[in-house]
Amino acid sequence: MIFTVKTVVGREEVVLNAIAAKAKSENLDIRALVHPEEIKGYIFVEGEIRDIETVAKTIPHVRGIIKRPVEIKEIQRFLEPKKAEIELNKGDIVEIIGGPFKGERGKVVRYESIKREVVVELLEVAVPIPVTVSVEFVKIVEKAK
């Protein structure tokens, strides 16, 4: 069964990794973990509720467990890869519209269509920093010439 674990917003990946490590080391019945980017403060855990409760008690940043099981059809849309509707090329100028670099502009250094990630070099900083961002979080401002 799939259950929802509430976490501190921004610490979902930390909690997910901690649960995975603890479940593996203690041989608990936790089969799958997922954190959809669109949902802040929650992760989904597939396993036995008693094992999820056991592991969640010891992990920082866990705020609780919603004991009502989640049907797979309720979270199916988060599990299916989204189709890229954006065509990016090296040298394009993009604006980041989500995540920690929201509002920043950058130049596309590399676009990985299979992973759906784009490596962007931020423009408005003293030292150019390459940042990897999901393609859903960028919009094209100017196409490369």
N, C-alpha and C positions, 0 to 999 in steps of 0.2 A: 504494500500500500504506500501511497505517496502522502507525505505530510509537509506542512509549511513551517519553517523555522523563522521566527522574527529575529532580526539582527539590528545592530547599530547601523544607520545609513552610512555607506562608504566602507564598511568593514565586511561586506558580504563575501568577498573572495578570501579574506583571512579566515573567516568562520568556516567556509567551505573546505579550505585546505586543512584546517585543524580537525574538522570532523572526519575527513578522509584519512588523515594520518592516524588518528585515534582509533577509528574503526578497523583499520588494517592491523595496527599493533595489538589490539585487544581481541581481534577476530570476531567482531560484531557483525550482525546481519544487516548491513547497510549496503545496498546494491548500486545506487546511483545518486548523484548530486547535480543540481543545476541551478545557476543563477542567471536568469534573463536580465540583460542590461536595462530593459525598460522598467523593471520593477525594483524600486529602491527599498532596502530594508528587509528583504525576504529572500530565502532560498528554498528550493524544493528538495526533499530528501526521500528516497525510496528505501523502505526497510521496515523492520518491526518497530512499533512505537516504543516498546520498553528499551530497545537498544538505542534508539534516537534520544530518548529521555536521559539514559545513562551517560551518553557521550556529551549531550548538550549542557548538562549540569556543570561540567568541568571546564568549559570553553568560555573565555572572555568574549564580550561583545554579543553574546546570545541573549535576547530579551524574552524568549519564551517559545513555546510550540503551540501551534493551532492544532488541536487534537481531532478536528474533523478531517477525514481523509479527502484528498483531492483526486478527482477523476482525471485520467490521462487526457480526455477530450477537452478539459478545462485549460490545460497548459500546452496543448498540441501546437498552437500557433507560435509559441516561444521555442519549440524544439525543431521546427522546420526552417531550413536556411531561407533567408529572404533573397529574392532575385535583385541583382544590381540594376538599378534604373539609371545609373550615372555612368558616363563614359569619361574616364580620367586618363590623362596622358602626362608623361614626365614634363615638368615645366609649367603646368597649369597652376594658376593662383586660386586657392580655395579658402573658404571661411569655415572654421570649426563651429558647428552649431549645437554641440552637446559634449558633455564630459568636463573634465577639469580645465581644459583649454578653450572653453566656449568663448566665442567672440574674437579669438585670435585668427590672424590670416597667415597663410604659409604657402610655400611653393612645393608642388608634388615632386618628390625625389624618386619614389617607387610606388607602383600600384600592384597589389597582389589580388587578382580577381577571384582566385580559388578560396583564399582565406578571407576575402572581403575586407582587406585592410589596406590602408594607404599610409606611406611614410611621408610626412610633411616636415619641411624645414621652416620653422617659425620665422617670420620676416621682421616683426617689430620688437626684436630683442637685440641686445648688444652682441651676443655671440650666437650664431645660428645653431639651433638645437633640433636634431631630428626627433620627431615624435610619431609613434605609430598610433593611428586612430582607425576605428571602424568606419567603413565607407558610409554607413547610415548617418554619421555625425559630421559630414562635410557637404558643402554646396560649392559649386563652381562660381567663382567671381569673374575670372578672366581666363580664356583659353590660351594655351601656348601658341606662339607664332611660328 
